[in-house]
Amino acid sequence: MLTYVHTGAELLSQLLSVTPGLACTSATGLLPVCHEAISAWQQAEGRTGRPSALAIKSVRALATAMITYIQAGHGARRWCEIAYSGPEVAETFLQVFPGARFLCLYRSMPGVLGEAVAACPWGLGDSPFWAYSSGHPGNNIATIATYWTVRTEALLDFEGNHPGPCLRVRYEDIADDPGQRFADIADALGLSDGKLSRPRVPAWNGQSGSHQAALEAGKPRFPIDRIPVALGSRASEVSARLGYEF
């Protein structure tokens, strides 16, 4: 699962956790390890572009050992990782494992903004947003909006470049009808046993109000005038690509 912070990945993780034979982990660092290992091979071989067959074979063996260990610990046949890394890391992982499938999880900017502000009431320092603050000193709304726009745009581009292995998922759709949306995901990924049209799912136990906030994501609760015009225009275009209103 490829996503970014405050998209409600916990809800989708809860749904995936009820699938027999599937081990679901979060931010283990396995995808970045593959990316760094391939980069090291590129340096060692003095090459650019597509990794060599030897590099791919070596990194695949490394990752397979770790994945097998995770699967054994869960008694599972398949593995799903919630990854917050950028698409460039996913690009490398796809080269190592061409058969990988990706759930691309998105959430509207108002939804991410609402949770981000609540999670960082005293400032954005030491948060994933901080790297995007240089262009908007003292303007947390613009900083978070920049983060959302850049990360969402990059994920959409990755999805567009790899339509076969990618499945788009919107948090709001899951929150609105978890059972039906998970049934769709299970069918697309081959997780369904073919007997349940609406799989049984656990109750959403996230923060109070999260579900309602998702359903009302199209109603901004932040000072939109704090977002610079150029950034707002770009965010609006990205939102439209996902079917969100801005």
C-alpha contacts under 8 A as a table, 3 or more apart, distances in Angstrom:
res1	aa1	res2	aa2	distance
1	M	80	C	7.02
1	M	81	E	5.95
1	M	82	I	4.72
1	M	83	A	5.91
1	M	102	F	5.57
1	M	103	L	4.53
1	M	104	C	5.98
1	M	105	L	6.87
2	L	82	I	6.36
2	L	83	A	5.18
2	L	84	Y	6.14
2	L	85	S	7.41
2	L	87	P	7.90
2	L	90	A	7.98
2	L	102	F	6.63
2	L	103	L	6.04
2	L	104	C	4.96
2	L	105	L	6.17
2	L	155	L	7.81
3	T	7	T	7.12
3	T	9	A	7.52
3	T	82	I	7.53
3	T	83	A	6.44
3	T	84	Y	5.31
3	T	85	S	7.70
3	T	104	C	6.12
3	T	105	L	5.11
3	T	106	Y	6.56
3	T	155	L	7.69
4	Y	7	T	6.35
4	Y	83	A	7.93
4	Y	84	Y	4.98
4	Y	85	S	7.58
4	Y	106	Y	7.97
4	Y	151	R	7.06
5	V	8	G	7.93
5	V	84	Y	7.01
5	V	112	V	7.85
5	V	128	P	7.80
6	H	9	A	7.43
6	H	112	V	5.38
6	H	115	E	6.19
6	H	116	A	6.56
7	T	105	L	7.21
7	T	106	Y	6.16
7	T	107	R	5.13
7	T	111	G	7.67
7	T	112	V	6.16
7	T	171	Y	6.64
8	G	11	L	5.72
8	G	12	L	7.26
8	G	107	R	7.66
8	G	171	Y	6.33
9	A	12	L	5.28
9	A	13	S	6.07
9	A	82	I	7.61
9	A	105	L	7.40
9	A	171	Y	7.86
10	E	13	S	4.93
10	E	14	Q	6.19
10	E	206	G	7.87
11	L	14	Q	5.13
11	L	15	L	6.49
11	L	175	A	7.91
11	L	204	W	6.67
11	L	206	G	7.54
12	L	15	L	5.05
12	L	16	L	6.20
12	L	174	I	7.55
13	S	16	L	5.06
13	S	17	S	6.03
13	S	24	C	7.05
13	S	82	I	7.84
14	Q	17	S	5.12
14	Q	18	V	6.99
14	Q	201	V	7.94
14	Q	202	P	6.81
15	L	18	V	5.81
15	L	19	T	7.57
15	L	178	P	7.77
15	L	182	F	6.85
15	L	201	V	5.87
15	L	202	P	6.75
16	L	19	T	5.55
16	L	22	L	7.56
16	L	24	C	6.94
17	S	20	P	7.88
17	S	22	L	7.13
17	S	23	A	7.27
17	S	24	C	6.25
18	V	201	V	6.84
18	V	202	P	7.64
19	T	22	L	5.79
19	T	191	L	7.27
20	P	76	A	7.43
21	G	75	G	6.81
21	G	76	A	4.07
21	G	77	R	5.16
21	G	78	R	6.15
22	L	71	Q	7.87
22	L	74	H	7.96
22	L	76	A	5.16
22	L	77	R	6.21
22	L	78	R	4.79
22	L	79	W	5.49
22	L	80	C	7.00
23	A	70	I	7.24
23	A	71	Q	5.97
23	A	74	H	5.85
23	A	75	G	7.83
23	A	76	A	5.64
23	A	77	R	7.72
23	A	78	R	6.20
23	A	79	W	4.72
23	A	80	C	6.07
24	C	79	W	5.98
24	C	80	C	4.70
24	C	81	E	5.80
24	C	82	I	7.61
25	T	28	T	6.86
25	T	79	W	7.84
25	T	80	C	6.31
25	T	81	E	4.89
25	T	82	I	6.25
26	S	81	E	5.44
26	S	82	I	4.50
26	S	83	A	6.52
27	A	30	L	7.74
27	A	81	E	7.03
27	A	82	I	5.91
27	A	83	A	5.39
27	A	84	Y	6.87
28	T	81	E	7.66
29	G	32	P	5.39
29	G	33	V	6.11
29	G	83	A	7.91
30	L	33	V	5.02
30	L	34	C	6.37
30	L	63	A	7.10
31	L	34	C	5.21
31	L	35	H	6.37
31	L	83	A	7.48
31	L	85	S	7.90
31	L	89	V	6.42
31	L	90	A	7.04
31	L	93	F	6.32
32	P	35	H	4.90
32	P	36	E	6.09
32	P	85	S	7.24
32	P	89	V	6.03
33	V	36	E	5.16
33	V	37	A	5.99
34	C	37	A	5.08
34	C	38	I	6.13
34	C	59	V	6.26
34	C	63	A	7.00
34	C	89	V	7.96
34	C	92	T	7.20
34	C	93	F	6.47
34	C	96	V	8.00
35	H	38	I	5.28
35	H	39	S	6.23
35	H	89	V	5.58
35	H	92	T	5.63
35	H	93	F	6.85
36	E	39	S	4.95
36	E	40	A	6.15
37	A	40	A	5.02
37	A	41	W	6.30
37	A	59	V	6.56
38	I	41	W	5.03
38	I	42	Q	6.19
38	I	51	P	6.97
38	I	55	A	6.45
38	I	56	I	7.33
38	I	59	V	6.89
38	I	92	T	7.59
39	S	42	Q	5.00
39	S	43	Q	6.32
40	A	43	Q	5.11
40	A	44	A	6.14
41	W	44	A	4.93
41	W	45	E	5.97
41	W	51	P	7.80
41	W	55	A	5.92
42	Q	45	E	5.23
42	Q	46	G	5.75
42	Q	47	R	5.29
42	Q	48	T	6.32
42	Q	51	P	6.71
42	Q	55	A	7.97
43	Q	46	G	4.99
43	Q	47	R	6.73
47	R	51	P	7.91
48	T	51	P	7.37
51	P	55	A	6.09
51	P	56	I	6.47
52	S	55	A	5.17
52	S	56	I	6.33
53	A	56	I	5.19
53	A	57	K	6.05
54	L	57	K	5.12
54	L	58	S	6.08
55	A	58	S	5.18
55	A	59	V	6.17
56	I	59	V	5.28
56	I	60	R	5.86
56	I	95	Q	7.53
56	I	96	V	5.44
57	K	60	R	5.14
57	K	61	A	6.20
57	K	96	V	7.68
58	S	61	A	5.27
58	S	62	L	6.43
59	V	62	L	4.99
59	V	63	A	6.14
59	V	96	V	7.09
60	R	63	A	5.17
60	R	64	T	5.82
60	R	96	V	5.82
60	R	97	F	7.23
61	A	64	T	5.11
61	A	65	A	6.22
62	L	65	A	5.46
62	L	66	M	6.74
63	A	66	M	5.21
63	A	67	I	6.09
64	T	67	I	5.00
64	T	68	T	5.86
65	A	68	T	5.21
65	A	69	Y	6.27
66	M	69	Y	5.11
66	M	70	I	6.36
67	I	70	I	5.07
67	I	71	Q	6.15
67	I	79	W	7.18
68	T	71	Q	5.06
68	T	72	A	6.05
69	Y	72	A	5.15
69	Y	73	G	6.24
70	I	73	G	5.16
70	I	74	H	6.46
70	I	79	W	7.83
71	Q	74	H	5.20
71	Q	75	G	5.79
71	Q	76	A	4.80
71	Q	77	R	6.23
71	Q	78	R	6.78
71	Q	79	W	6.52
72	A	75	G	4.91
72	A	76	A	6.32
73	G	76	A	7.77
76	A	79	W	7.34
85	S	89	V	6.37
85	S	90	A	7.67
86	G	89	V	5.76
86	G	90	A	7.02
86	G	151	R	7.50
86	G	154	A	7.68
86	G	155	L	7.66
87	P	90	A	4.86
87	P	91	E	6.08
87	P	154	A	6.66
87	P	155	L	6.11
87	P	158	F	6.15
88	E	91	E	4.96
88	E	92	T	6.50
89	V	92	T	5.25
89	V	93	F	6.35
90	A	93	F	4.95
90	A	94	L	6.09
91	E	94	L	5.20
91	E	95	Q	6.48
91	E	158	F	7.97
92	T	95	Q	5.12
92	T	96	V	6.47
93	F	96	V	5.05
93	F	97	F	5.95
93	F	98	P	7.95
94	L	97	F	4.93
94	L	98	P	4.94
94	L	99	G	7.40
94	L	100	A	6.22
95	Q	98	P	5.56
97	F	100	A	5.61
99	G	165	P	7.72
100	A	165	P	6.75
101	R	165	P	4.65
101	R	166	C	6.02
101	R	167	L	7.89
101	R	189	L	7.59
102	F	165	P	5.91
102	F	166	C	4.70
102	F	167	L	6.18
103	L	166	C	5.94
103	L	167	L	4.95
103	L	168	R	6.10
103	L	169	V	6.60
104	C	155	L	7.18
104	C	159	E	7.35
104	C	166	C	6.68
104	C	167	L	5.97
104	C	168	R	4.96
104	C	169	V	5.83
105	L	168	R	6.38
105	L	169	V	4.83
105	L	170	R	5.74
105	L	171	Y	6.79
106	Y	152	T	7.17
106	Y	168	R	7.79
106	Y	169	V	6.29
106	Y	170	R	4.89
106	Y	171	Y	6.08
107	R	111	G	6.45
107	R	112	V	6.59
107	R	170	R	5.78
107	R	171	Y	5.30
107	R	172	E	6.81
108	S	111	G	5.33
108	S	112	V	6.44
108	S	217	A	6.38
108	S	218	G	7.65
108	S	239	S	7.16
108	S	244	Y	6.63
109	M	112	V	5.12
109	M	113	L	5.90
109	M	145	A	6.90
109	M	148	W	6.37
109	M	149	T	7.95
109	M	217	A	7.95
109	M	239	S	7.82
110	P	113	L	4.98
110	P	114	G	5.99
110	P	217	A	5.71
110	P	218	G	7.06
110	P	219	K	7.49
110	P	220	P	5.49
110	P	221	R	7.11
110	P	222	F	7.54
111	G	114	G	5.23
111	G	115	E	6.47
111	G	213	A	6.68
111	G	214	A	6.25
111	G	217	A	5.39
112	V	115	E	5.38
112	V	116	A	5.91
112	V	148	W	7.54
113	L	116	A	5.05
113	L	117	V	6.02
113	L	141	I	7.38
113	L	144	I	6.49
113	L	145	A	7.22
113	L	222	F	7.83
114	G	117	V	5.51
114	G	118	A	6.35
114	G	221	R	7.42
114	G	222	F	7.69
115	E	118	A	5.10
115	E	119	A	6.03
116	A	119	A	5.04
116	A	120	C	6.07
116	A	144	I	7.57
117	V	120	C	5.20
117	V	121	P	5.83
118	A	121	P	5.68
120	C	123	G	5.51
120	C	124	L	5.93
123	G	140	N	7.60
124	L	127	S	5.50
124	L	129	F	6.30
124	L	130	W	5.68
124	L	140	N	7.18
125	G	129	F	7.83
125	G	130	W	5.57
126	D	130	W	6.53
127	S	130	W	5.61
128	P	131	A	6.71
129	F	132	Y	5.57
129	F	133	S	6.88
129	F	143	T	6.65
129	F	144	I	6.01
129	F	147	Y	6.07
130	W	133	S	5.24
130	W	143	T	7.69
131	A	134	S	7.15
132	Y	135	G	7.03
132	Y	136	H	7.96
132	Y	143	T	5.67
132	Y	144	I	7.61
132	Y	146	T	6.53
132	Y	147	Y	6.09
133	S	136	H	5.27
133	S	137	P	6.03
133	S	139	N	7.89
133	S	140	N	7.57
133	S	143	T	5.05
134	S	137	P	5.92
135	G	143	T	7.76
136	H	139	N	5.33
136	H	140	N	7.49
136	H	142	A	6.31
136	H	143	T	6.02
137	P	140	N	7.83
139	N	142	A	5.54
139	N	143	T	6.34
139	N	226	R	7.19
140	N	143	T	4.94
140	N	144	I	6.13
141	I	144	I	5.35
141	I	145	A	6.07
141	I	222	F	7.80
141	I	223	P	7.83
141	I	226	R	6.38
141	I	227	I	6.72
142	A	145	A	4.93
142	A	146	T	6.01
142	A	226	R	6.30
142	A	227	I	4.95
142	A	228	P	7.16
143	T	146	T	5.11
143	T	147	Y	6.32
144	I	147	Y	5.01
144	I	148	W	6.17
145	A	148	W	5.11
145	A	149	T	6.06
145	A	227	I	7.40
145	A	231	L	7.90
145	A	235	A	7.60
146	T	149	T	5.12
146	T	150	V	6.04
146	T	231	L	7.11
147	Y	150	V	5.38
147	Y	151	R	6.00
148	W	151	R	5.38
148	W	152	T	5.75
149	T	152	T	5.29
149	T	153	E	5.86
149	T	234	R	7.38
149	T	235	A	5.48
149	T	238	V	6.83
150	V	153	E	5.27
150	V	154	A	6.15
151	R	154	A	5.20
151	R	155	L	6.20
152	T	155	L	5.15
152	T	156	L	6.10
152	T	238	V	7.30
153	E	156	L	5.11
153	E	157	D	6.20
153	E	238	V	6.21
154	A	157	D	5.10
154	A	158	F	6.28
155	L	158	F	5.05
155	L	159	E	6.18
156	L	159	E	5.01
156	L	160	G	6.09
157	D	160	G	4.95
157	D	161	N	6.15
158	F	161	N	5.12
158	F	162	H	6.22
159	E	162	H	5.15
159	E	163	P	5.63
159	E	166	C	5.79
159	E	167	L	7.83
159	E	168	R	7.80
160	G	163	P	5.53
162	H	165	P	6.13
162	H	166	C	6.26
163	P	166	C	5.31
163	P	167	L	7.64
167	L	188	A	7.93
169	V	173	D	7.65
169	V	174	I	7.90
170	R	173	D	5.47
170	R	174	I	6.71
171	Y	174	I	5.18
171	Y	175	A	6.17
171	Y	214	A	7.34
172	E	175	A	5.10
172	E	176	D	6.05
172	E	214	A	5.15
172	E	215	L	6.08
172	E	217	A	7.70
173	D	176	D	5.14
173	D	177	D	6.40
173	D	178	P	7.63
173	D	181	R	6.95
174	I	177	D	5.40
174	I	178	P	4.65
174	I	179	G	7.98
174	I	181	R	5.64
174	I	182	F	7.38
175	A	178	P	5.73
175	A	211	H	5.90
175	A	214	A	6.73
175	A	215	L	7.42
176	D	211	H	7.71
176	D	214	A	7.99
176	D	215	L	6.72
177	D	180	Q	5.73
177	D	181	R	6.19
178	P	181	R	5.34
178	P	182	F	5.88
178	P	201	V	7.25
179	G	182	F	5.30
179	G	183	A	6.16
179	G	198	R	5.45
179	G	199	P	5.92
179	G	200	R	6.71
179	G	201	V	6.20
180	Q	183	A	5.03
180	Q	184	D	6.40
180	Q	197	S	7.94
180	Q	198	R	5.70
180	Q	199	P	7.79
181	R	184	D	5.09
181	R	185	I	6.34
182	F	185	I	4.91
182	F	186	A	5.95
182	F	198	R	7.81
182	F	199	P	7.29
183	A	186	A	5.08
183	A	187	D	6.15
183	A	192	S	7.43
183	A	197	S	6.37
183	A	198	R	5.58
183	A	199	P	6.11
184	D	187	D	5.24
184	D	188	A	6.20
185	I	188	A	5.09
185	I	189	L	6.14
185	I	191	L	7.99
186	A	189	L	5.28
186	A	190	G	5.81
186	A	191	L	4.51
186	A	192	S	5.06
187	D	190	G	5.12
187	D	191	L	6.08
187	D	192	S	5.40
188	A	191	L	7.70
189	L	192	S	8.00
192	S	195	K	7.54
192	S	196	L	7.30
193	D	196	L	6.96
194	G	197	S	7.51
196	L	199	P	5.55
206	G	210	S	6.62
207	Q	210	S	5.64
208	S	211	H	7.78
209	G	212	Q	5.33
209	G	213	A	6.00
210	S	213	A	5.05
210	S	214	A	6.23
211	H	214	A	5.17
211	H	215	L	6.48
212	Q	215	L	5.10
212	Q	216	E	6.23
213	A	216	E	5.12
213	A	217	A	5.86
214	A	217	A	5.01
215	L	218	G	7.83
216	E	219	K	5.60
217	A	220	P	6.81
218	G	244	Y	7.06
218	G	245	E	5.97
218	G	246	F	7.00
220	P	224	I	7.68
223	P	226	R	5.72
223	P	227	I	7.93
224	I	227	I	5.64
225	D	228	P	7.27
227	I	231	L	6.55
227	I	232	G	5.96
228	P	231	L	5.35
228	P	232	G	6.02
229	V	232	G	4.99
229	V	233	S	6.14
230	A	233	S	5.18
230	A	234	R	6.37
231	L	234	R	5.12
231	L	235	A	6.04
232	G	235	A	5.02
232	G	236	S	5.99
233	S	236	S	5.07
233	S	237	E	6.40
234	R	237	E	5.19
234	R	238	V	6.36
235	A	238	V	5.09
235	A	239	S	6.04
235	A	246	F	7.71
236	S	239	S	5.03
236	S	240	A	6.17
236	S	245	E	7.51
236	S	246	F	5.45
237	E	240	A	5.14
237	E	241	R	6.50
238	V	241	R	5.22
238	V	242	L	6.86
239	S	242	L	5.32
239	S	243	G	6.30
239	S	244	Y	4.89
239	S	245	E	6.36
239	S	246	F	6.47
240	A	243	G	4.88
240	A	244	Y	5.41
240	A	245	E	6.52
240	A	246	F	7.83
241	R	244	Y	7.57
